[in-house]
């Protein structure tokens, strides 16, 4: 029997339905990305993660490290490597779904940043047309300059975009208010009804929200010449098992 292809938008919907994160209580399950780095690059990676959170190019300052031989979601961290779990921005889609807000994930891509202000998507891959996470693809194509965004405030960083019906604006506002008091810092920009956001068109009577890509810190590490392997949307993790990067 042939197994049908599963596109990224279906994976996002599956994970969003399982998110139980409560930003106010600081508990529940979030979607995480898993990245591998060489053990000798760990101190440098920690410095990048700290800078990424401080400059707003990461979804959250929460992180969890796994040493060689340890297992996360059935995956054993290879010898000589350290596993880094960071929050995935799809967690935000889960928060909207929990509020009863239907979400249409549009795609992931690269956003041009100028003086710390998002200008436009320069590349985008639609979720409904790919079986591989767009941000993983774009990192491998060396299309980012996240380090420049962190240091100078201008460059290209990873982001994704989704849309919701304009009638749900008050409910979305509540979710954004709750996030403002949590460790989640991944909202890039909120659009207006019926208008494109950062150059990406939206459906009639819909509003788009762009969010920071959860793999931006890994893109910055890779830009420095270090080896990094990332798997987006690896699974779900209890947020209480993660620690603030500033504590390292």
Secondary structure, DSSP 8 states (H G I E B T S, - for coil): -------HHHHHHHHHHH---BTTTTBSEEEEEEEEEEGGGHHHHHHHHHHHHHTT-SSBSEEEEE-TT-EETTEE--TTEEEEEEE-THHHHHHHHHTT--EEEEEEEEEEEETTEEEEEEEEEEGGG-SS-HHHHHHHTT---HHHHHHHS-EEEEEEEEEEEGGGHHHHHHHHHHHHTSSB--EEEE--TTS-BTTB---TTEEEEEEE-TTHHHHHHHHTT--EEEEEEEEEEEGGG-EEGGG-
